[in-house]
Every structure is written in C-alpha cells, then in structure tokens.
C-alpha cells in the first residue's frame, strides 16, 4: 500500500473511533507508522486527508461513466452500483459519517476541493443520464443536470439521516433511496414494460397454479377409482 493511501486509511479509522476533531496529526502518523514530515509531504493539514475520499468518489463516477458507455449494463444497474459505491467508504460506520460531514465543512480550501469534485461528478452523471434517455430508460423531459443533482442530494441526504441513527443497514437505506430516485426518473416506456412483465409473471404463476390443481385433481380421481372397495356381509361392494 502506498504511503498516501496508508495515511488516509489510518486517518479514516481514527476519525471513526475518536471523531475528526479529537484526532491529531500525531495520532495519524503513529497509526500509519510514518513521520510527521512524511505526513505533511502529502497533506498540508489534517483536513486535506479528506481530499483522498473525494478523489475516490470521483473515481467511482468515472467508472460508472465507462460502464454506461460500454453498454453492457443497463443505466439502472450503472446508477444503482454507483449510489452504493459512493456511500460505501464514508458509510463504514455512523460515527465516521458524522465526523466526515462535520470535517468537510470546517475548512474552506477542502470544501472548495470537494465542491469542485462534486461538480465534475455531476458532469459524468449528466452524460450517463443522456445515455439513459437515448436508450429509453430515463424520462426525456428531464434535464440531465437536474437528475445528476437529485442523485447527489439523495446520496448525501440518506447518509446524513442514516448517520443520525444508532443502528441500521446502510445498504438497505441506499437501496430504498435508489428505488425512490429511479421511480421519479424512469421513462414511461420502462414503466409499461415492467408492468407488462409483471402481469406476464402473474399470468404464468396463475397458469402454473391452475395446472397444479388440475394435476392434483386427476391424481385424486385416479386414486379413488383404484382404491379397493369394502365388501358388505352379502359380499356386495360397499362404496
């Protein structure tokens, strides 16, 4: 693991355990097993460690753009994966999320860096949305930039609300958020196709159930015919 990444990982662990403001650069260097000079070669301040997280989030957005361009995944799956990936690192614990939310707002330079990265992320998201509109997955009446901003708001809002809880499955929270997001941006054609597919599944299930009942009825009828009949005292069959 390269030194910059090692410092970042050590810092994230300490932020989760102690909180951002309760963690010193000395704590981080000790946990990362590097000198103070080495730390400041990579990061001017403790807050600047958070720029690594922002870079990682940007990397997920760029990967999603590549996946969308390749066309092997639906835009639905591309955006679903992206939402989970973006939430994974800051959402490793509720304590970490709370620390990060506070820390991102505590330094003007870091805040500007994160804001710029989020803007570039929205550009990638906007291009993914355009592809989704061209492929008939997303509503054509929506502005891609608006959809991209809504996507980011959904992720950040979910993380914030989840971090305020004492427990909870973040993946489940994100999945519900994505369901709500997708329901709002999905194209009408997609809704119709899904409804038709669901109706087809219900019809198939009904047909299978009817066939099973018919088979059960046939077996019962056959069993009744083959069942030995009881004989009365005079030797005649008794039903």
C-alpha positions in Angstrom: 0.0 0.0 0.0 1.4 3.4 -1.0 2.2 5.9 1.8 -0.6 8.3 0.9 -3.2 5.6 1.0 -1.8 4.2 4.2 -2.1 7.6 5.9 -5.6 8.0 4.6 -6.7 4.6 5.9 -5.2 5.2 9.3 -6.9 8.6 9.5 -10.3 7.2 8.5 -10.0 4.6 11.2 -9.2 7.1 13.8 -11.9 9.5 12.7 -14.4 6.7 13.1 -13.1 5.8 16.6 -12.4 9.2 18.1 -14.0 11.8 15.9 -12.4 14.1 13.4 -11.6 17.0 15.9 -10.4 14.6 18.6 -7.8 13.1 16.2 -4.4 14.8 15.9 -1.9 14.5 13.1 0.4 12.8 15.6 -2.3 10.2 16.2 -2.5 9.6 12.4 1.2 9.4 11.8 1.6 7.0 14.7 -1.2 4.7 13.5 0.2 4.9 9.9 3.8 4.3 11.2 5.2 7.3 9.3 6.9 10.5 10.5 5.2 13.9 10.8 7.4 15.2 8.0 6.1 12.4 5.7 2.5 13.3 6.6 3.0 17.0 5.7 4.7 16.0 2.4 1.3 14.6 1.3 -1.2 16.7 3.2 -0.9 20.4 4.3 -3.4 19.9 7.1 -5.4 17.1 8.7 -8.5 18.3 6.8 -6.7 17.7 3.5 -6.7 13.9 4.2 -10.4 14.1 3.2 -9.4 15.1 -0.3 -8.5 11.5 -0.9 -12.0 10.4 -0.1 -13.3 13.0 -2.6 -10.9 11.7 -5.2 -12.2 8.1 -4.6 -15.8 9.3 -5.0 -14.8 10.9 -8.3 -13.2 7.7 -9.4 -16.5 5.8 -8.9 -18.3 8.4 -11.0 -15.8 8.0 -13.8 -16.0 4.2 -13.6 -19.8 4.5 -13.9 -19.4 6.6 -17.0 -17.2 4.0 -18.6 -19.7 1.2 -17.7 -22.5 3.3 -19.3 -20.5 3.9 -22.4 -19.7 0.2 -22.8 -23.4 -0.6 -22.9 -23.1 -4.0 -21.2 -25.1 -2.8 -18.2 -28.5 -1.1 -18.1 -28.4 2.5 -16.9 -30.5 1.4 -14.0 -27.7 -1.0 -12.9 -25.0 1.5 -13.5 -26.6 4.1 -11.3 -27.6 1.6 -8.7 -24.0 0.4 -8.4 -22.7 4.0 -8.3 -25.0 5.0 -5.5 -23.9 2.1 -3.3 -20.2 2.6 -4.2 -20.3 6.3 -3.3 -21.9 5.6 0.1 -19.6 2.7 1.0 -16.5 4.5 2.1 -18.0 7.3 4.2 -20.7 4.9 5.4 -18.4 2.4 7.1 -19.9 3.5 10.4 -22.4 6.1 11.6 -19.7 7.7 13.7 -17.4 8.0 10.7 -20.1 9.6 8.6 -20.9 12.1 11.3 -17.2 13.0 11.6 -16.8 13.4 7.9 -19.9 15.6 7.5 -18.5 17.9 10.1 -15.0 17.9 8.8 -15.9 18.7 5.2 -17.5 21.9 6.4 -14.6 23.0 8.6 -12.0 24.1 6.0 -12.7 26.5 3.1 -10.0 25.0 0.9 -11.1 21.4 1.4 -14.8 22.4 1.0 -13.9 24.1 -2.3 -12.0 21.0 -3.5 -14.9 18.7 -2.6 -17.4 21.1 -4.3 -15.4 21.1 -7.5 -15.1 17.3 -7.5 -18.8 17.0 -6.9 -19.4 19.3 -9.9 -17.2 17.1 -12.1 -19.1 14.1 -10.8 -22.4 15.7 -11.9 -20.9 16.2 -15.3 -20.3 12.4 -15.5 -23.7 11.7 -14.1 -25.3 14.0 -16.7 -23.6 12.1 -19.5 -24.9 8.8 -18.1 -28.4 10.3 -17.8 -28.2 11.4 -21.5 -27.3 7.8 -22.5 -30.3 6.6 -20.4 -32.6 8.9 -22.2 -31.2 7.9 -25.6 -31.8 4.2 -24.7 -35.3 4.8 -23.5 -34.6 4.1 -19.8 -35.0 7.6 -18.5 -37.6 10.3 -19.0 -36.6 12.5 -21.9 -38.3 15.6 -20.4 -35.8 15.9 -17.5 -32.6 18.0 -17.7 -29.6 15.7 -17.2 -28.0 18.2 -14.9 -31.1 18.3 -12.7 -31.2 14.5 -12.5 -27.5 14.5 -11.6 -28.0 17.0 -8.8 -31.0 15.0 -7.5 -28.8 11.8 -7.4 -26.2 13.5 -5.3 -28.8 15.0 -3.0 -30.3 11.6 -2.5 -27.0 10.0 -1.5 -25.9 12.8 0.8 -29.3 13.1 2.4 -29.5 9.4 3.0 -26.0 9.3 4.6 -26.9 12.2 6.9 -30.2 10.7 8.1 -28.6 7.2 8.5 -25.7 8.7 10.5 -28.2 10.2 12.9 -29.4 6.8 13.9 -27.8 4.4 16.4 -28.0 1.4 14.1 -29.3 0.4 10.6 -28.3 -1.3 7.5 -26.9 1.4 5.1 -27.2 -0.9 2.1 -30.9 -1.2 2.8 -31.2 2.6 3.2 -29.4 3.2 -0.1 -31.5 0.6 -1.9 -34.7 2.3 -0.8 -33.3 5.7 -1.7 -32.4 4.4 -5.2 -35.9 2.9 -5.6 -37.4 6.3 -4.9 -35.0 8.1 -7.2 -35.5 5.6 -10.1 -39.3 5.8 -9.7 -39.1 9.5 -10.3 -36.8 9.4 -13.4 -37.7 6.2 -15.1 -39.3 6.6 -18.5 -42.9 5.8 -19.1 -42.0 3.1 -21.6 -39.9 1.4 -19.0 -42.8 1.5 -16.5 -45.1 0.0 -19.1 -42.6 -2.8 -19.9 -42.1 -3.6 -16.3 -45.9 -3.6 -15.7 -46.4 -5.9 -18.7 -43.6 -8.2 -17.5 -45.1 -8.3 -14.0 -48.5 -9.0 -15.5 -47.0 -11.8 -17.6 -45.3 -13.3 -14.5 -48.7 -13.2 -12.6 -50.5 -14.9 -15.5 -47.7 -17.5 -15.7 -48.0 -18.1 -12.0 -51.8 -18.4 -12.2 -51.5 -20.9 -15.1 -48.9 -22.9 -13.1 -51.2 -22.9 -10.1 -54.2 -24.0 -12.2 -52.2 -26.8 -13.8 -51.0 -28.0 -10.4 -54.6 -28.0 -9.2 -55.7 -30.0 -12.2 -52.9 -32.5 -11.7 -53.8 -32.9 -8.1 -57.5 -33.4 -9.0 -56.5 -36.0 -11.6 -54.4 -37.9 -9.1 -57.1 -37.8 -6.5 -59.7 -39.1 -9.1 -57.3 -41.9 -10.2 -56.6 -42.8 -6.6 -60.3 -43.0 -5.9 -61.0 -45.3 -8.8 -58.2 -47.7 -7.9 -59.0 -47.8 -4.1 -60.2 -51.3 -3.1 -63.9 -51.4 -2.3 -65.2 -52.7 1.0 -67.5 -55.7 1.0 -70.7 -56.0 2.9 -72.0 -59.1 4.7 -73.7 -60.3 1.5 -70.4 -59.9 -0.5 -71.6 -56.8 -2.4 -69.3 -53.9 -2.8 -69.9 -51.0 -0.5 -68.9 -47.5 -1.6 
